[in-house]
Amino acid sequence: MIPSWPKLMGVLNITPNSFSDGGLYSSLENCTKKMAEILSSEVNYLDVGAESTAPFNKPCTEEIEKKRVEDILIPSLLQLSLRDDCSDFFSGGTLSLDTYRPEIFSFVVRQLSPRFPHLKFLWNDVSGIIDEKTLTVLRENPESDYVYCHNLAPTREQTSFHKDFVASGGLTDFLDHLKAYFQRGLDFFKGHGLQERVYFDPCFGFSKTLKHNEYLLKNLPVLIDHFPKEMKWVIGVSKKSFLREAIKERRSSSQDWEAVEFLHTGFLSLWFAQLREHKLVMRVHNPNVFHGALKAHAMMDSLIGSK
């Protein structure tokens, strides 16, 4: 049974140069197979990216991103909508588009909403730019929601160069910076009556040093507790390079993610306990990590309650 909160967001990259999966799902056949695996794992959200924003990759053009959507994402969804084991997603799930281009998000909604009237849409805008284009997309797509990400790149076109733009000051100032950043976003969306359609994402790995990421891991509950409990948060540390570095001595090779995912499961279980009253959406590459963390959290609650 799919839980109310926290919710599960499965990640699928259809890029040829993804950091986390090396382009394994950049063909229609492989994408469809992987997508079926994710959709049959009780996901609430499917997050798909057609451009890698890892800082070592050059940005692709809008035409290339759109072609990947047309040739891979949309045909895969059409195929899987006919399968019984994926039916729950198409009758009430949410398709999240990981793109900083408003044109790509609007194109996907136009293509898919007539075919899937019960499917919801979420613009996972990793740019961190909130402007008139943002408002236009949300107004033109009233059934769609928006993820406001922490990224200090000054323009959408510079999104992939986020490592060049990090917060100034020491670590003790970083938490205050994040609080102020998301408060500005909350004020912006409240001013336009859109706050109920917005998710916050502290965006581990974006516009952050290694020390920033480690500090955020420790202080994530403090950040989230600072805001009203009705705010929704997308949290993604799945296959992040700073987790890989943290336990590099435990990994058998550079492509061995198993030890990293064990650490990932531990963090999720801890956050489920610390933030049980908040609305969390966990962005993961492997749904089993989420389900394992949820089970561990439930077992610990049961053991503590029985004492």
N, C-alpha and C positions, 0 to 999 in steps of 0.2 A: 504493500500500500504506500502511495506517495505521501510523504509527510506534509503538514501545513507549513511549518517553519522548523528548521532551516530547509531551504529548497536547493535542488540540485541542478547545476548548469553543466552540461557536457560540452567539451571543446572539440572542434574539428577544424583543422587548418587545411585548406585546399590549395596551398601555395607550394611551389617547387623548392622553396628555400627557407622553410620554417626551421627555427632553432630547435624546437622540441621534438619534431618527428621527421626532419630531413626530407620532406616532400613525399612521404609515403602515400598520401591521399590526394595527390594532385591529378589523378586520372579518374574518369567516371566510374570504372569498375571498382577500384580500391576505395573511392569515396563512398559509394553506395554500400559496400560491404561494411565499412567502418561505421557509417551513419546508422545502419540497421542495428549494429551492436550497441551503439549508444542509445538509440531510441527505445530499444527493448529493455533498457536498464532503469526504467522508472524515472527518467529525467523530466524536470519541469520546463527546462530551457535547453535549446540547442544553440550554441554559439559558434558561428561559422565565420572564418576570416579568409579573404581571398587575396590579401596582401600582407606580407610579413613586415612588421614595424620594428623588428630587431635592429639595433643600431649599426650592425655590420652589413646590413643589406641596403641597397639603393632602392628608393621608392619606385614603384612601377607606375605606369600611366593609368589614367582612368579607363581608357579603352581596354587595357590588358585586364584590369580588375573586373570590368563588366563582362568581358569574354569568359573569364573563369566562372563567374556566376551563371552565365547563360549556358555554358557547355558542361558544367559539373554540378553546381549546387541545385539548380532548378530541375534538371532531369532526374537527379538522385531522389529528390523529394517526391516527384511525380511517381516514380517507381515504387517508393516505399509506402506511399499513401494507400496502396492497394493491399498491403500486408496486414494481417490481423494483429501481429505482435507489435506493430507500430501505431495502431489505431488510436490509443490513448493520447498520444502526442498531437495528432491532427485534430482531435476533438476538443482540445483544451490547453495544449501546450503553447510555448512561446518560442518563436524563431528569433534569435538575437544575431544581428549583423554587426560584426566587428569591422568597422570601417570609419575613417575620418571624413569620408566624402558624402555629403548629404545627397548628392545625385545618385549614388549607388544604393543607398538605403531606400530612397523613394522609388527607384526603378524596381527593386525586389518586391516592395509592397504592392506596386501596381501590377506586377506579373502574378503574384501568388494570392493576394487577398480574394480575387474572384473565384479562384479554384478551391481555396480552403477558407470558407467563411468563418470557421470556428477557431482558426489559428491566430494567435496574437503575435505582435511584432515588437521588438525592442531594438533601438538604435544604440549600440555599444560604441560610443564615439570616443576613441582613445585620444583625440586631439586636446581635449580640455577646453576647447574654444566654445564659448556660448555667445552667440551673436544673433543678428536678424535671420540668418540662414537657419540657425537652430530653431528659432521660433516658427519660421515658415514651415519647416518640415513637420513640426508637432501640430501646427494648426491644420495643415493639409491632410494629416493622418491622425485624426482624433482618437483612434483606437490603439495607437502606438505609444510606447513609453520610451524613456531616454536614460542612458547611463552617463552621468557626469564624472569624468575621470580626472585624476590628478596628473597633469602634464603641463610643464611650464614652457613648452615651445610656443613662440609668439604667434605663429600662424599655422593653419591646417597643413600647408605645404611643407612645413618643417617638423611635422609630427614625428617622423622617423629619426630625427636628430635630437631626440629628447635628452640624450646623455650630455649634450652641450649646454643644457639649461637646468641647473639644479638650484635648490634653495640656498641662500646665503646664511651665514651664522653657524653656530655650533649645534650639536645634537640636542641640547636642552631647548633650543629655539625651534627645532623642527616640528615638534608636536603642536606648538602654538601656531606655526606657519600652516600646518594642515587644518587646524581648527578654523583659522581665519579664511583659508581657501574655500573650504566647504560651506562656511557661513555665508560668504559672498555669493556662492552658487545658490544656496537655499534662499537668500534674500532676492536674488534675481528671478528665480522661478516662482517664488511666492508673489512677487510683484506682477507676474503675468498669469497668476491663478493656475499654475502648472505643477505645483510642488507634489501633488499626489501621483504624478506620472514620472517622477524622477527617482533614480537610484544613484547612490554615491559609490565610487570605487577609488580607494586610495592608490590603486595601480602600482603594486609592487613591481620594482624594476624600472619604472618610468621616471625620469628626472630625479633619480636618486643614486647616491653612491652606495657602495657595499655597506658602509656604516649606517646610512639612512635606512636601508632595508632591514638590517638587523635590529635597529632601534624600533622600527615600526612593528616588527614581529612581536617584540616584547610589550609594546604599548598600544597595540591595536584596540584592546578593550577600553582603554582610557579615552581614545579618540571617539569610538562609537558611543560610549556612555555619555559623551559631552552633548550629543544631539538627541532630539525627541525619539522615543521608542517607535513611533510610526514611520520613521525614515527607513528606507530599504537600502541594503548595502550589498554590493557584489564584491566578493573576496576571492582573489586568485593568486595562490602561490604555487600552483601546480607546475612542476618541471622548471622552476625558476633557477637561473644559473647560480644565484647566491646560496640557495639550498644545496645545490650540487657541490659548491666549493666548501660548504660547512662540514661535509662528511666525505671529502674526496679520498681520505685514507680508507674508507669502508667500501669503496666502489671498485669492482674488478676491471672496469674499462670506462672510457669516456661515454660510451653508450649504455652503460648499466644504470638504469633509473630505479631499480628495485629498492635500493637502500634509501634513495631520496624520497620515494613514495611512502616508505615506512615513517620517515620523519614528518612528511606531509600529513599522514593519517593522525599522528600524535597531535599536531597543531590543531587540526580540525576538531578533534575530540575535546581538546582543552577549551577552544573557543565556544563550542556548543555549551559547555558548562558555565563559562564566564559570561556569555552573552545570551543566555536562554530566553530573555525577555525581548530580544531585538529580532528584527526581520533580516535574516541573512540568506544570501544566495551564494553558494559555494561553486566556484568555477574550476572544474577539474577535467583532466584529460582521461582519467580512468575512473568511471563511476564506482567501481568497487572500493576505491579509497574513501569516498563519501559514505557509502553504505557501511563499510567497516568502522569508520569513525562514529557514525550514528549508533551502531550496535554497541561499540565500546562505551560510549557515553551512557546509553540506556542501562547497560550492565552495571556500570559504576553507580548510577543513581539508585538502582535496585539494591546493590550491596550496602550502600550508605544508608538507605531507607530502612533496611532490615536490622540495622544495629540498634 
